[in-house]
Amino acid sequence: MKTEAFRIYKFGGTGEMKWETVEVPAPGRGEVLLRHTAVGLNLADTYRRTGLYPMPLPNGMGNEAVGVVEAVGPGVRALKVGDRVGYIGGQAFDAYSKRRIAQVASLIPIPKFIDDRTAAAALLKGITAQYLLRDAYQVKRGDTILVHAAAGGVGIIMCQWANAIGATVIGTVSTEEKAHFAKRNGCHHPIVVKRKGPKFAKKVRELTNGKGVHCVYDSVGKETWDESLACARLRGTVINFGSASGNPPLVDLAATGPMGSPFIARCALVNYTTTRKETLARADDLFRAIKRGHVKVRVKQRYKLKDAAKAQRDIEARRTTGSTVLIP
Ligand SMILES: NC(=O)c1ccc[n+]([C@@H]2O[C@H](COP(=O)([O-])OP(=O)(O)OC[C@H]3O[C@@H](n4cnc5c(N)ncnc54)[C@H](OP(=O)(O)O)[C@@H]3O)[C@@H](O)[C@H]2O)c1
């Protein structure tokens, strides 16, 4: 069977994304044929396109999508034709496609109360928010946390969820419009950061009576890391989980002693979704948060899948808020 999909042969700009007709084989043992109905856009898709996150080439693109099972391989009993499922990795990169072969072991059944577009907008970003808030640092009622890129895909879910847990949420954003959006979605104190000069540490100290926050969640990296360290309270936690402005600099560990001995980690989704059981448990927690209304999934941009290059340019240029889905 033939389908259409993006292929990339060389790292670089969005001009390297090639929309092609490709062959899809029949599903093998432990596999299904999926027809995608909605694909999630993630900033990390752009890191892989540019080579910031290296991957073998040539390759497909994207690692988050939702779809319908169209055929099952030999021995597959866990799923049947017509089932709605999604994934957040565990597969070759090929989410930017109309159809694909997928490993049953990595598929997440989508509950009836969540439609496909919402699921594609929520799965990867929501499970990331889940492990960051529940595990990497366990946010408790009464905590104060700092979330960078608070109006973004992961950020807006974190603000809502942390707020529902009972934490005070401080967030950084680049525009007043994003500040309003973050505020409407659980961020108590959005800070609009300027491109030049000190950005947010002084304000965070003011907002916390000089103490600093229990946890900093930094997905911006290079431009924010040093100030992020300065925002943690005594024995607080500083987590980097992204490189929107480039990778964070090397840490001078000895220098962090006088800063209150913060716990420092670089967190990656793959290390918190190590088995299907773990992934499904995190997905269930996310689905419960959505059902209870603690997390409202904000699908703010939709593009045709074949316009994914435009979507990538928009997320790179900080023109998006909330989640973005690509429709095959
Ligand atoms: N480690 C993990 O497990 C994991 C999993 C998923 C996502 N992530 C990371 O989480 C972050 C958010 O992902 P997302 O897909 O939801 O993206 P997003 O937050 O919707 O978009 C990125 C945002 O980063 C901010 N930003 C700050 N400096 C930037 C710069 N120099 N260039 C571009 N953007 C900049 C922008 O918000 P402002 O304009 O408001 O500053 C922008 O909107 C990314 O860094 C991603 O890599 C990590």
The ligand as an SDF file (V2000), in Angstrom:
LIG
                    3D

 48 52  0  0  0  0  0  0  0  0999 V2000
   12.3930   16.4720   28.2320 N   0  0  0  0  0  0  0  0  0  0  0  0
   11.1700   16.1060   27.9550 C   0  0  0  0  0  0  0  0  0  0  0  0
   10.7100   15.0670   28.4290 O   0  0  0  0  0  0  0  0  0  0  0  0
   10.3400   16.9600   27.0690 C   0  0  0  0  0  0  0  0  0  0  0  0
    9.1530   16.4850   26.5160 C   0  0  0  0  0  0  0  0  0  0  0  0
    8.3680   17.3740   25.7560 C   0  0  0  0  0  0  0  0  0  0  0  0
    8.7960   18.6760   25.5370 C   0  0  0  0  0  0  0  0  0  0  0  0
    9.9890   19.0660   26.0580 N   0  0  0  0  0  0  0  0  0  0  0  0
   10.4630   20.4320   25.9000 C   0  0  0  0  0  0  0  0  0  0  0  0
    9.4840   21.2860   26.4240 O   0  0  0  0  0  0  0  0  0  0  0  0
    9.5210   22.5220   25.7400 C   0  0  0  0  0  0  0  0  0  0  0  0
    8.1390   22.8780   25.2740 C   0  0  0  0  0  0  0  0  0  0  0  0
    7.7940   22.0460   24.1760 O   0  0  0  0  0  0  0  0  0  0  0  0
    6.5100   22.4020   23.3020 P   0  0  0  0  0  0  0  0  0  0  0  0
    6.5250   21.4590   22.1540 O   0  0  0  0  0  0  0  0  0  0  0  0
    5.3230   22.4670   24.1840 O   0  0  0  0  0  0  0  0  0  0  0  0
    6.8900   23.8510   22.7420 O   0  0  0  0  0  0  0  0  0  0  0  0
    6.2360   25.2700   23.1170 P   0  0  0  0  0  0  0  0  0  0  0  0
    6.4400   25.5160   24.5760 O   0  0  0  0  0  0  0  0  0  0  0  0
    4.8590   25.3220   22.6050 O   0  0  0  0  0  0  0  0  0  0  0  0
    7.1090   26.2540   22.2600 O   0  0  0  0  0  0  0  0  0  0  0  0
    8.3630   26.6700   22.6970 C   0  0  0  0  0  0  0  0  0  0  0  0
    8.2930   27.9720   23.5110 C   0  0  0  0  0  0  0  0  0  0  0  0
    9.5670   28.2040   24.0910 O   0  0  0  0  0  0  0  0  0  0  0  0
    9.7280   29.5830   24.3310 C   0  0  0  0  0  0  0  0  0  0  0  0
   11.0600   30.0300   23.9280 N   0  0  0  0  0  0  0  0  0  0  0  0
   11.9320   30.6680   24.7300 C   0  0  0  0  0  0  0  0  0  0  0  0
   13.0430   30.9620   24.0830 N   0  0  0  0  0  0  0  0  0  0  0  0
   12.8840   30.5260   22.8190 C   0  0  0  0  0  0  0  0  0  0  0  0
   13.7100   30.5740   21.6870 C   0  0  0  0  0  0  0  0  0  0  0  0
   14.9300   31.1330   21.7100 N   0  0  0  0  0  0  0  0  0  0  0  0
   13.2310   30.0150   20.5480 N   0  0  0  0  0  0  0  0  0  0  0  0
   12.0250   29.4500   20.5100 C   0  0  0  0  0  0  0  0  0  0  0  0
   11.1940   29.3740   21.5810 N   0  0  0  0  0  0  0  0  0  0  0  0
   11.6290   29.9210   22.7270 C   0  0  0  0  0  0  0  0  0  0  0  0
    8.6480   30.3110   23.5250 C   0  0  0  0  0  0  0  0  0  0  0  0
    7.7060   30.8350   24.4490 O   0  0  0  0  0  0  0  0  0  0  0  0
    7.8400   32.4110   24.8360 P   0  0  0  0  0  0  0  0  0  0  0  0
    7.7590   33.1370   23.5180 O   0  0  0  0  0  0  0  0  0  0  0  0
    6.7060   32.6920   25.7350 O   0  0  0  0  0  0  0  0  0  0  0  0
    9.1830   32.5570   25.5020 O   0  0  0  0  0  0  0  0  0  0  0  0
    8.0200   29.2190   22.6740 C   0  0  0  0  0  0  0  0  0  0  0  0
    6.6650   29.4400   22.4330 O   0  0  0  0  0  0  0  0  0  0  0  0
   10.5480   22.3780   24.6090 C   0  0  0  0  0  0  0  0  0  0  0  0
   11.7710   22.9150   25.0320 O   0  0  0  0  0  0  0  0  0  0  0  0
   10.6470   20.8840   24.4650 C   0  0  0  0  0  0  0  0  0  0  0  0
   11.8660   20.4600   23.9360 O   0  0  0  0  0  0  0  0  0  0  0  0
   10.7550   18.2340   26.8100 C   0  0  0  0  0  0  0  0  0  0  0  0
  1  2  1  0
  2  3  2  0
  2  4  1  0
  4  5  1  0
  4 48  2  0
  5  6  2  0
  6  7  1  0
  7  8  2  0
  8  9  1  0
  8 48  1  0
  9 10  1  0
  9 46  1  0
 10 11  1  0
 11 12  1  0
 11 44  1  0
 12 13  1  0
 13 14  1  0
 14 15  2  0
 14 16  1  0
 14 17  1  0
 17 18  1  0
 18 19  2  0
 18 20  1  0
 18 21  1  0
 21 22  1  0
 22 23  1  0
 23 24  1  0
 23 42  1  0
 24 25  1  0
 25 26  1  0
 25 36  1  0
 26 27  1  0
 26 35  1  0
 27 28  2  0
 28 29  1  0
 29 30  1  0
 29 35  2  0
 30 31  1  0
 30 32  2  0
 32 33  1  0
 33 34  2  0
 34 35  1  0
 36 37  1  0
 36 42  1  0
 37 38  1  0
 38 39  2  0
 38 40  1  0
 38 41  1  0
 42 43  1  0
 44 45  1  0
 44 46  1  0
 46 47  1  0
M  CHG  2   8   1  16  -1
M  END
$$$$
